[in-house]
Amino acid sequence: MVGDRQDQRDAGLTMTEVKFTRDYRGKLTREVFYPAGDVVAFEDDIASQIVAEQAAEYVPPTEEQPVE
């Protein structure tokens, strides 16, 4: 997941992690099923829409450790 996140940053996308509060599958996730409790990073606008649907809550950002 971290490698994917770095690739998305390099492409200019910002990602937000959400934790699903209920089972969810819909157009926003391209019909991919996520069970309650899953934590997934989505583009900011997608994450905000999923949270607005009350299907998930934001996960507070954590400071990433630099790779040595």
HUJOBEL-V568297 format. One record per residue. N is the residue number from 1. RES is the residue in one letter. SS is DSSP state (alpha for helix, beta for strand, coil for the rest). PSI is psi in radians with two decimals (none if undefined). OMEGA is omega in radians with two decimals (NA if undefined). Layout:
N;RES;SS;PSI;OMEGA
N;RES;SS;PSI;OMEGA
This chain:
1;M;coil;-0.69;-3.12
2;V;alpha;-0.73;3.10
3;G;alpha;-0.74;3.09
4;D;alpha;-0.74;-3.12
5;R;alpha;-0.74;3.13
6;Q;alpha;-0.73;3.10
7;D;alpha;-0.70;-3.13
8;Q;alpha;-0.65;3.07
9;R;alpha;-0.73;3.13
10;D;alpha;-0.51;3.13
11;A;coil;0.00;3.12
12;G;coil;0.17;3.12
13;L;coil;2.47;3.01
14;T;coil;2.47;-3.03
15;M;beta;2.60;3.10
16;T;beta;2.31;3.10
17;E;beta;2.41;3.05
18;V;beta;2.69;3.05
19;K;beta;2.13;-3.12
20;F;beta;2.29;-3.13
21;T;coil;-0.15;3.07
22;R;coil;2.84;3.06
23;D;coil;2.44;-3.06
24;Y;beta;2.41;2.95
25;R;coil;2.24;-3.12
26;G;coil;-3.07;-3.11
27;K;alpha;-0.62;-3.11
28;L;alpha;-0.51;3.13
29;T;alpha;0.29;-3.11
30;R;coil;0.68;3.09
31;E;coil;0.27;3.04
32;V;coil;2.34;-3.12
33;F;coil;2.30;3.05
34;Y;beta;2.10;3.09
35;P;coil;2.74;3.09
36;A;coil;2.40;3.14
37;G;coil;-0.35;3.11
38;D;coil;2.44;3.05
39;V;beta;2.16;-3.05
40;V;beta;2.51;3.07
41;A;beta;2.26;3.09
42;F;beta;2.85;2.99
43;E;beta;2.59;-3.05
44;D;alpha;-0.81;-3.08
45;D;alpha;-0.63;3.10
46;I;alpha;-0.79;3.13
47;A;alpha;-0.77;-3.11
48;S;alpha;-0.60;3.10
49;Q;alpha;-0.69;3.11
50;I;alpha;-0.71;3.09
51;V;alpha;-0.71;3.12
52;A;alpha;-0.54;3.09
53;E;coil;0.01;-3.13
54;Q;coil;0.56;3.09
55;A;coil;-0.23;-3.09
56;A;beta;2.95;3.04
57;E;beta;2.70;3.13
58;Y;beta;2.52;3.02
59;V;coil;2.19;3.14
60;P;coil;2.40;3.14
61;P;coil;2.53;3.08
62;T;coil;2.63;3.13
63;E;coil;2.14;3.14
64;E;coil;2.43;3.12
65;Q;coil;2.34;3.11
66;P;coil;2.51;3.12
67;V;coil;2.25;-3.12
68;E;coil;none;NA
